[in-house]
Amino acid sequence: MDLAGLNAFIAIAETGSFSLAAERLHLTQPAVSKRLAALEAQLDVRLFDRLGREIGLTEAGRALLPRAYQILSVLDDTRRALSNLNGDIGGRLSLATSHHIGLHRLPSLLRTFTRAHPQVSLDIRFLDSEVAYEEVLHGRAELAVITLAPRTAPPVRASTVWDDPLDFVVAPEHPLAQMPDVTLADVAGHPAVFPGGNTFTHHIAQQLFDRAGLRPNIAMSTNYMETIKMMVSIGIAWSVLPRTMLDEQVVRLPLPGVQLARQLGYIFHTERTLSNAAMAFMALLDSERDTCISPSSEDNVDTQQE
């Protein structure tokens, strides 16, 4: 089966667009169309219905998609297994990470890694943590360094590297900052800018309000922590931010009895062969964990689905 055609097929199925698939594959749109046509001719089936500008998988396309993932995954797994035999640390390392971790946690580690292993070609994609999880699950990334879900299900395994405390924050001139004693009910009465509803960080904060029987006034949402901090700093909303981001632009609200934190770390697929480069990067992350987390901390591994 034509592997180039399979890659084109998967890209079209995932993006829902020939033009976006072409961008992902660094090809022209006619080249993507040609690869798909060759695959359809080889299989003697139509894989997409084309209705004007809309495209959708046919029944044959829906049947092929999971098998296409499996074929490419087995091929990549075989390549990594053979490459690992010589013990060298080189080749390509596909790494997914969130924007926040990529900006605030990874730079020094990436510098150390690239200096120690100059033969490794890093393919780094900045994605929401939830999207990065899917990339690892489907074999499109070897590792992801992300905000970890409260529970992770096999075949994905998660390992905590950093404990990341979260604080309620406002601008120094915000009304909440002027109150001598602030309660969670007080906070809920003011507009908030929150992480997107699909994010793990959103769920952590939302659960706190749910347990208190309160509904936060979420006026805006975005998945980018730097954007949230900017919106808070101009005084129009409160939010929850990692403590590492606090500076003179925002102030922490002391809420009695409230302690929020999330875990940051890496995930990998336990049923796929990891490259020597991936294992070397995991060892570096484990070393970082040993300097950041107390010895009593354990890997964030769970056998139940969230």
Secondary structure, 3 states (H helix, E strand, C coil): CCHHHHHHHHHHHHHCCHHHHHHHHCCCHHHHHHHHHHHHHHHCCCCEEEECCEEEECHHHHHHHHHHHHHHHHHHHHHHHHHHCCCCCCEEEEEEECHHHHHHCCHHHHHHHHHHCCCEEEEEEECCHHHHHHHHHCCCCCEEEEECCCCCCCCEEEEEEEEEEEEEEECCCCHHHHCCCCCHHHHHCCEEEECCCCCHHHHHHHHHHHHCCCCCEEEEECCCHHHHHHHHHCCCCEEEEEHHHCCCCCEECCCCCCCEEEEEEEEEECCCCCCHHHHHHHHHHHHHHHHHCCCCCCCCCCCCCC
